[in-house]
């Protein structure tokens, strides 16, 4: 049994096949109505929050028992004392309880060397904060589970002038010290015990404030992973693309997961899109040029050069012994070509050149263009954009890169952008993060006076 959050944690790390291999016969959602299995033991993996504990206790309420005598409780992070006491009061559960453990994995292991705390809605609270917030406490507790998993008791580094980082560092330090004192058998790299002396030094936790670099996430990047997430519709790690059917007369939607279980994705995701397409094309040509491929017409059909997607689909059908490899290559070729279609249709080559010139203050020839010329280019680019979110993105890049805009330049771009009230508020919210929206305080004050009458 898993709740919604723990299901995301599990799904990020392992697949259903891996779970079944460990003799788990069924995975069910704690929040949904479930059929009883009185002859089977139950393993609960839960987020240690009130809502999940309430659902757990409902499974063992008076006169009701969904599962057999063996019940194992595992919590992603620290179980608060008040919730532990709630569990203790449930006698039907206590009679069946075989284990209760905090496993410290309250994070999503998205990649081999990266993780996320799965807190997408927490961003604004940092910059609208007054003192320590529950969000900061939650982030600190989740970071403790990361460090506990990695056996790290890190030094903490941050920019002292950042109130957000200073506060988070303080809360994390307190929570980490509490964890260490409550778990005397836990060891960490660089510590005094025997296990860690031969390993490595204590790690460092570096806390960064998004306000230190708002520009980078807005810029277009042309590595494979960046383009897929930026340009194509995705649902988490799932992407849908159009693949040719067996008779090659039409296409059908095909869902795939782009995650650590796809070795080709892992290999290519950090490479430039042009290199990705070249690598995929080369490998398909190599298969077609193999002895088996040659005997089936690979060379005869003139496929030694660039192959179209339809030719690749034909190659897939012609080489059954290479079907699995070719299917994966063809899949990524489709996805990378979809990225390039968007790249060409939206003129992203010229747009990225404009973005880079704004960000660096230099053009391709190393010259510093006049600001008036840059405003003209930005205005022209926005006039061609149909999507208001893309216009907002460009005006954000322009405003941030220039350290604020003059009133007349801002007015021109706002007119060209035709932003909604919400998008205009997003632009003005840069000031909440300590960034300038106007080129000078005087211009800002003048504009505010005009807006307030």
PAPAVO-827287 format. One record per residue (C-alpha): x, y, z. Coordinates in nm, 3 decimals, m for minus. Each point is the difference from the previous one (the first is absolute). Layout:
# residues N
SITE        u        v        w
SITE        X        Y        Z
...
***
This chain:
# residues 453
SITE        u        v        w
SITE    0.000    0.000    0.000
SITE    0.131    0.339   m0.098
SITE   m0.141    0.350    0.031
SITE    0.021    0.249   m0.286
SITE    0.336    0.147    0.099
SITE    0.173   m0.330    0.080
SITE   m0.122   m0.140   m0.333
SITE    0.191    0.279   m0.177
SITE    0.308   m0.078    0.208
SITE   m0.018   m0.370   m0.089
SITE   m0.074    0.062   m0.368
SITE    0.299    0.231   m0.034
SITE    0.236   m0.273    0.123
SITE   m0.136   m0.337   m0.115
SITE   m0.245   m0.150   m0.246
SITE   m0.292   m0.232    0.065
SITE    0.205   m0.298   m0.121
SITE    0.267    0.073    0.262
SITE   m0.268    0.007    0.270
SITE   m0.157   m0.329   m0.109
SITE    0.344   m0.161   m0.002
SITE    0.010    0.064    0.378
SITE   m0.312   m0.216    0.043
SITE   m0.241    0.293    0.032
SITE   m0.320   m0.132   m0.157
SITE   m0.202    0.321   m0.019
SITE    0.056    0.377    0.029
SITE   m0.302    0.203    0.105
SITE   m0.078    0.362    0.080
SITE   m0.072    0.077    0.364
SITE   m0.249    0.269   m0.099
SITE   m0.222   m0.236   m0.204
SITE   m0.248   m0.262    0.109
SITE    0.171   m0.342    0.007
SITE   m0.109   m0.362    0.010
SITE    0.091   m0.195    0.317
SITE    0.280   m0.259   m0.005
SITE   m0.023   m0.161    0.346
SITE    0.253   m0.271   m0.088
SITE    0.272    0.240   m0.112
SITE    0.237    0.218    0.197
SITE    0.013    0.371   m0.078
SITE    0.294    0.233   m0.061
SITE   m0.081    0.370    0.035
SITE    0.236    0.262   m0.143
SITE   m0.134    0.337    0.111
SITE    0.067    0.369    0.022
SITE    0.002    0.077    0.376
SITE   m0.289    0.246   m0.009
SITE   m0.338    0.008    0.173
SITE   m0.208   m0.083   m0.309
SITE    0.195   m0.323   m0.063
SITE   m0.014   m0.109    0.365
SITE   m0.378    0.053    0.005
SITE   m0.038   m0.225   m0.307
SITE    0.233   m0.259    0.154
SITE   m0.204   m0.019    0.321
SITE   m0.323   m0.031   m0.199
SITE    0.133   m0.330   m0.136
SITE    0.006   m0.136    0.355
SITE   m0.301    0.168    0.155
SITE   m0.233   m0.194    0.233
SITE   m0.152   m0.301   m0.171
SITE    0.204    0.054   m0.316
SITE    0.325   m0.157   m0.109
SITE    0.102    0.005   m0.364
SITE    0.319   m0.200    0.035
SITE    0.159   m0.290    0.185
SITE    0.212   m0.018    0.313
SITE    0.323    0.142   m0.143
SITE    0.000    0.379   m0.037
SITE    0.319    0.191   m0.083
SITE    0.006    0.380    0.024
SITE    0.268    0.202   m0.178
SITE    0.006    0.378    0.001
SITE    0.187    0.222   m0.248
SITE    0.125    0.233    0.273
SITE   m0.028    0.068    0.371
SITE   m0.335   m0.099    0.151
SITE   m0.113    0.276    0.241
SITE   m0.063   m0.111    0.359
SITE   m0.369    0.092   m0.009
SITE   m0.057   m0.224   m0.305
SITE    0.196   m0.282    0.160
SITE   m0.227    0.027    0.303
SITE   m0.304   m0.022   m0.229
SITE    0.132   m0.329   m0.139
SITE    0.061   m0.134    0.351
SITE   m0.365    0.050    0.090
SITE   m0.119   m0.228   m0.283
SITE   m0.001   m0.343    0.167
SITE   m0.099   m0.205   m0.311
SITE    0.299    0.149   m0.183
SITE    0.241   m0.043    0.292
SITE   m0.088   m0.371    0.023
SITE    0.105   m0.050   m0.360
SITE    0.294    0.239   m0.011
SITE    0.329   m0.170   m0.094
SITE    0.213    0.306   m0.081
SITE   m0.009    0.380    0.020
SITE    0.295    0.177   m0.160
SITE    0.098    0.343   m0.135
SITE    0.187   m0.073   m0.324
SITE    0.105    0.358   m0.089
SITE   m0.085    0.023   m0.370
SITE   m0.228    0.303   m0.006
SITE    0.120    0.116   m0.343
SITE   m0.025   m0.103   m0.363
SITE    0.312   m0.158   m0.145
SITE   m0.052    0.127   m0.354
SITE    0.346   m0.080   m0.131
SITE    0.316   m0.173    0.120
SITE    0.146    0.330    0.119
SITE   m0.303    0.220    0.049
SITE   m0.312    0.007    0.213
SITE   m0.297    0.224    0.067
SITE   m0.200    0.061    0.316
SITE   m0.330   m0.006   m0.195
SITE   m0.109    0.343    0.127
SITE   m0.088    0.189   m0.317
SITE   m0.252    0.231    0.168
SITE    0.232    0.125    0.274
SITE    0.196    0.259   m0.198
SITE   m0.206    0.312    0.061
SITE   m0.016   m0.052    0.376
SITE    0.375    0.064    0.028
SITE   m0.028    0.354   m0.127
SITE   m0.323    0.084    0.182
SITE    0.128   m0.137    0.329
SITE    0.000    0.152    0.344
SITE    0.236   m0.197    0.222
SITE    0.037   m0.378   m0.021
SITE   m0.283   m0.163   m0.195
SITE   m0.138   m0.357    0.000
SITE    0.141   m0.033   m0.352
SITE    0.353    0.061    0.127
SITE   m0.047   m0.258    0.274
SITE   m0.131   m0.253   m0.254
SITE    0.294    0.063   m0.236
SITE    0.248   m0.036    0.287
SITE   m0.157   m0.330    0.108
SITE    0.008   m0.135   m0.354
SITE    0.365    0.104   m0.038
SITE    0.076   m0.192    0.320
SITE   m0.134   m0.318   m0.163
SITE    0.226    0.063   m0.302
SITE    0.304    0.038    0.223
SITE   m0.099   m0.303    0.209
SITE   m0.025   m0.212   m0.316
SITE    0.339    0.120   m0.127
SITE    0.165   m0.029    0.343
SITE    0.091    0.368   m0.014
SITE    0.018    0.241    0.294
SITE    0.088    0.298   m0.216
SITE    0.162    0.335    0.059
SITE   m0.249    0.271   m0.100
SITE    0.095    0.286   m0.230
SITE   m0.217    0.289   m0.121
SITE    0.009    0.369   m0.086
SITE   m0.040    0.181    0.330
SITE   m0.188    0.292   m0.154
SITE   m0.279   m0.236   m0.113
SITE   m0.267   m0.007    0.268
SITE   m0.160   m0.308   m0.156
SITE    0.321   m0.204    0.001
SITE    0.097    0.120    0.347
SITE   m0.334   m0.106    0.144
SITE   m0.008   m0.336   m0.181
SITE    0.358   m0.075    0.105
SITE   m0.091    0.064    0.363
SITE   m0.307   m0.225   m0.009
SITE    0.184   m0.277   m0.185
SITE    0.294    0.013    0.241
SITE   m0.238   m0.042    0.294
SITE   m0.188   m0.290   m0.163
SITE    0.321   m0.175   m0.107
SITE    0.146    0.024    0.351
SITE   m0.324   m0.145    0.140
SITE    0.021   m0.293   m0.242
SITE    0.362   m0.074    0.090
SITE   m0.068    0.012    0.375
SITE   m0.305   m0.228   m0.031
SITE    0.179   m0.259   m0.218
SITE    0.327   m0.090    0.177
SITE    0.062   m0.300   m0.227
SITE   m0.013    0.211   m0.317
SITE    0.339    0.074   m0.153
SITE    0.111    0.270   m0.240
SITE    0.293    0.060   m0.234
SITE    0.284    0.181    0.174
SITE   m0.132   m0.091    0.344
SITE    0.178   m0.167    0.292
SITE   m0.118   m0.361   m0.051
SITE    0.187   m0.283   m0.173
SITE   m0.232   m0.022   m0.299
SITE    0.062    0.347   m0.127
SITE    0.370    0.068    0.059
SITE    0.102   m0.180   m0.319
SITE   m0.274    0.158   m0.212
SITE    0.012    0.376   m0.054
SITE   m0.025    0.337    0.172
SITE   m0.324    0.156    0.119
SITE   m0.204    0.141   m0.286
SITE   m0.114    0.359   m0.048
SITE   m0.359    0.114   m0.041
SITE   m0.006    0.313   m0.216
SITE   m0.324    0.199    0.026
SITE   m0.074    0.237   m0.288
SITE   m0.268    0.266   m0.030
SITE   m0.194   m0.002   m0.331
SITE    0.020    0.380    0.008
SITE    0.375   m0.036   m0.062
SITE   m0.071   m0.129   m0.351
SITE   m0.350    0.043   m0.141
SITE    0.126    0.022   m0.356
SITE    0.133   m0.350   m0.071
SITE   m0.331   m0.190    0.035
SITE   m0.163    0.234   m0.254
SITE    0.264   m0.035   m0.273
SITE   m0.046   m0.255   m0.278
SITE    0.248   m0.287    0.025
SITE    0.054   m0.250   m0.280
SITE    0.116   m0.309    0.181
SITE   m0.234   m0.295   m0.056
SITE   m0.155   m0.015    0.348
SITE   m0.052    0.375    0.018
SITE   m0.172    0.011   m0.339
SITE   m0.229   m0.293    0.076
SITE   m0.122    0.153    0.326
SITE   m0.017    0.353   m0.140
SITE   m0.156   m0.057   m0.340
SITE   m0.207   m0.320    0.018
SITE   m0.308   m0.083    0.211
SITE    0.097   m0.233    0.285
SITE   m0.176   m0.152    0.299
SITE    0.277   m0.047    0.254
SITE    0.247   m0.232   m0.176
SITE   m0.262   m0.122   m0.247
SITE   m0.008    0.126   m0.357
SITE   m0.235   m0.085   m0.285
SITE    0.118    0.004   m0.360
SITE   m0.139   m0.109   m0.334
SITE    0.148   m0.327   m0.124
SITE   m0.064   m0.176   m0.330
SITE   m0.217   m0.313    0.012
SITE    0.113   m0.335   m0.137
SITE   m0.153    0.061   m0.342
SITE    0.163    0.349   m0.017
SITE   m0.327    0.152   m0.126
SITE   m0.077    0.202    0.311
SITE    0.138    0.096    0.338
SITE   m0.110   m0.078    0.352
SITE    0.065    0.162    0.336
SITE    0.266   m0.177    0.205
SITE    0.081    0.070    0.365
SITE    0.354   m0.044    0.130
SITE    0.184    0.082    0.321
SITE    0.319    0.204   m0.016
SITE    0.177   m0.101    0.320
SITE    0.295   m0.192    0.142
SITE   m0.139   m0.329   m0.131
SITE    0.064    0.118   m0.356
SITE    0.380   m0.026   m0.050
SITE   m0.012    0.182   m0.333
SITE   m0.175    0.296    0.163
SITE    0.257    0.003    0.279
SITE    0.281   m0.001   m0.255
SITE   m0.139    0.273   m0.227
SITE   m0.197    0.238    0.223
SITE    0.292    0.231    0.075
SITE    0.119    0.031   m0.362
SITE   m0.081    0.271   m0.253
SITE   m0.300   m0.089   m0.216
SITE    0.210   m0.003   m0.320
SITE    0.240   m0.251    0.156
SITE   m0.293   m0.212    0.117
SITE   m0.148   m0.027   m0.350
SITE    0.339   m0.076   m0.149
SITE    0.065   m0.274    0.259
SITE   m0.339   m0.160   m0.059
SITE    0.036    0.015   m0.379
SITE    0.349   m0.153    0.015
SITE   m0.113   m0.292    0.213
SITE   m0.297   m0.074   m0.223
SITE    0.226    0.011   m0.306
SITE    0.245   m0.234    0.170
SITE   m0.274   m0.255    0.060
SITE   m0.124    0.036   m0.356
SITE    0.354   m0.043   m0.131
SITE    0.065   m0.314    0.205
SITE    0.015   m0.335   m0.175
SITE   m0.362   m0.071    0.086
SITE   m0.108    0.347   m0.102
SITE    0.183   m0.022   m0.332
SITE   m0.163   m0.330   m0.085
SITE   m0.340    0.161    0.062
SITE    0.065    0.293   m0.227
SITE    0.143    0.259    0.240
SITE    0.271    0.119   m0.238
SITE   m0.194   m0.069   m0.315
SITE   m0.275    0.243    0.097
SITE    0.246    0.284    0.034
SITE   m0.025    0.031    0.378
SITE    0.366    0.077    0.055
SITE   m0.080    0.372    0.023
SITE   m0.262    0.181    0.201
SITE   m0.309   m0.214    0.052
SITE   m0.355    0.126    0.026
SITE   m0.225   m0.111    0.284
SITE   m0.199   m0.220   m0.239
SITE    0.320   m0.171   m0.116
SITE    0.091   m0.066    0.362
SITE   m0.342   m0.152    0.061
SITE    0.052   m0.228   m0.301
SITE    0.342   m0.096    0.131
SITE   m0.156   m0.094    0.332
SITE   m0.238   m0.246   m0.169
SITE    0.274   m0.143   m0.222
SITE    0.237   m0.087    0.281
SITE   m0.191   m0.202    0.262
SITE    0.319   m0.107    0.179
SITE    0.078    0.369    0.062
SITE   m0.360    0.094    0.075
SITE    0.047    0.101    0.365
SITE    0.308    0.213   m0.069
SITE   m0.148    0.154   m0.312
SITE   m0.327    0.074    0.179
SITE    0.180    0.202    0.266
SITE    0.212    0.182   m0.259
SITE   m0.307    0.076   m0.211
SITE   m0.189    0.123    0.306
SITE    0.268    0.253    0.086
SITE    0.038    0.100   m0.361
SITE   m0.372    0.085   m0.010
SITE    0.023    0.201    0.320
SITE    0.314    0.189   m0.104
SITE   m0.155    0.083   m0.338
SITE   m0.312    0.132    0.175
SITE    0.231    0.229    0.196
SITE    0.163    0.119   m0.320
SITE   m0.339    0.059   m0.162
SITE   m0.094    0.237    0.282
SITE    0.349    0.155   m0.016
SITE   m0.047    0.084   m0.369
SITE   m0.368    0.096    0.011
SITE    0.050    0.245    0.286
SITE    0.325    0.146   m0.131
SITE    0.190   m0.088    0.316
SITE    0.342    0.042   m0.163
SITE   m0.058    0.374   m0.046
SITE   m0.177    0.027    0.335
SITE    0.286   m0.168    0.187
SITE    0.245    0.237   m0.171
SITE   m0.207    0.292    0.129
SITE   m0.012   m0.150    0.350
SITE    0.376   m0.053    0.008
SITE    0.067    0.355   m0.116
SITE   m0.229    0.134    0.274
SITE    0.163   m0.218    0.265
SITE    0.363    0.065   m0.096
SITE   m0.019    0.350   m0.146
SITE    0.193   m0.125   m0.305
SITE   m0.110   m0.122   m0.341
SITE    0.160   m0.282   m0.204
SITE    0.270    0.238   m0.121
SITE    0.089    0.112    0.351
SITE   m0.152    0.346   m0.045
SITE   m0.223    0.168    0.261
SITE   m0.325    0.097   m0.175
SITE   m0.192    0.312    0.095
SITE   m0.286   m0.048    0.245
SITE   m0.243    0.171   m0.239
SITE    0.082   m0.261   m0.265
SITE   m0.050   m0.282    0.249
SITE   m0.340    0.134    0.103
SITE   m0.097    0.012   m0.369
SITE    0.101   m0.365   m0.043
SITE   m0.186   m0.111    0.312
SITE   m0.313    0.186   m0.109
SITE    0.012   m0.157   m0.347
SITE    0.051   m0.347    0.148
SITE   m0.297    0.036    0.234
SITE   m0.224    0.123   m0.282
SITE    0.061   m0.335   m0.174
SITE   m0.083   m0.210    0.309
SITE   m0.354   m0.135    0.031
SITE    0.041   m0.154    0.347
SITE   m0.024    0.266    0.278
SITE    0.216   m0.214    0.229
SITE    0.283    0.017   m0.250
SITE   m0.035    0.377   m0.018
SITE    0.013    0.016    0.380
SITE    0.312   m0.216   m0.006
SITE    0.179    0.236   m0.239
SITE   m0.093    0.316    0.188
SITE    0.119   m0.165    0.323
SITE    0.333   m0.084   m0.165
SITE    0.032    0.357   m0.127
SITE   m0.087    0.159    0.335
SITE    0.226   m0.225    0.209
SITE    0.298    0.012   m0.236
SITE   m0.005    0.382   m0.016
SITE   m0.046    0.054    0.372
SITE   m0.338    0.164   m0.064
SITE   m0.141    0.201   m0.290
SITE   m0.049    0.368   m0.066
SITE   m0.363    0.109    0.020
SITE   m0.036    0.058   m0.375
SITE    0.163   m0.335   m0.086
SITE   m0.214   m0.184    0.251
SITE   m0.315    0.165   m0.140
SITE    0.089   m0.104   m0.355
SITE    0.063   m0.360    0.096
SITE   m0.308   m0.023    0.221
SITE   m0.212    0.120   m0.292
SITE    0.159   m0.255   m0.232
SITE   m0.033   m0.281    0.257
SITE   m0.371    0.062    0.068
SITE    0.036   m0.171    0.337
SITE   m0.295   m0.108    0.208
SITE   m0.040    0.146    0.346
SITE    0.145   m0.319    0.153
SITE    0.303    0.002   m0.231
SITE    0.061    0.369    0.071
SITE   m0.004   m0.082    0.372
SITE    0.255   m0.275   m0.066
SITE    0.228    0.255   m0.165
SITE   m0.039    0.248    0.285
SITE    0.062   m0.277    0.255
SITE    0.369    0.015   m0.093
SITE    0.020    0.284    0.251
SITE   m0.107   m0.237    0.278
SITE    0.312   m0.201   m0.078
SITE    0.216    0.309    0.024
SITE    0.038    0.052   m0.376
SITE   m0.053    0.331   m0.178
SITE   m0.291    0.041   m0.238
SITE    0.080    0.364   m0.077
SITE    0.340    0.132   m0.103
SITE    0.013    0.246    0.290
SITE   m0.183    0.058    0.330
SITE   m0.117    0.337   m0.130
SITE   m0.175   m0.160   m0.297
SITE   m0.160   m0.259    0.223
SITE   m0.132    0.266    0.239
SITE   m0.132    0.203   m0.292
SITE   m0.183   m0.301   m0.143
SITE   m0.145   m0.097    0.338
SITE   m0.128    0.354    0.046
SITE   m0.171   m0.015   m0.339
SITE   m0.163   m0.334    0.078
SITE   m0.131    0.120    0.335
SITE   m0.139    0.321   m0.147
***
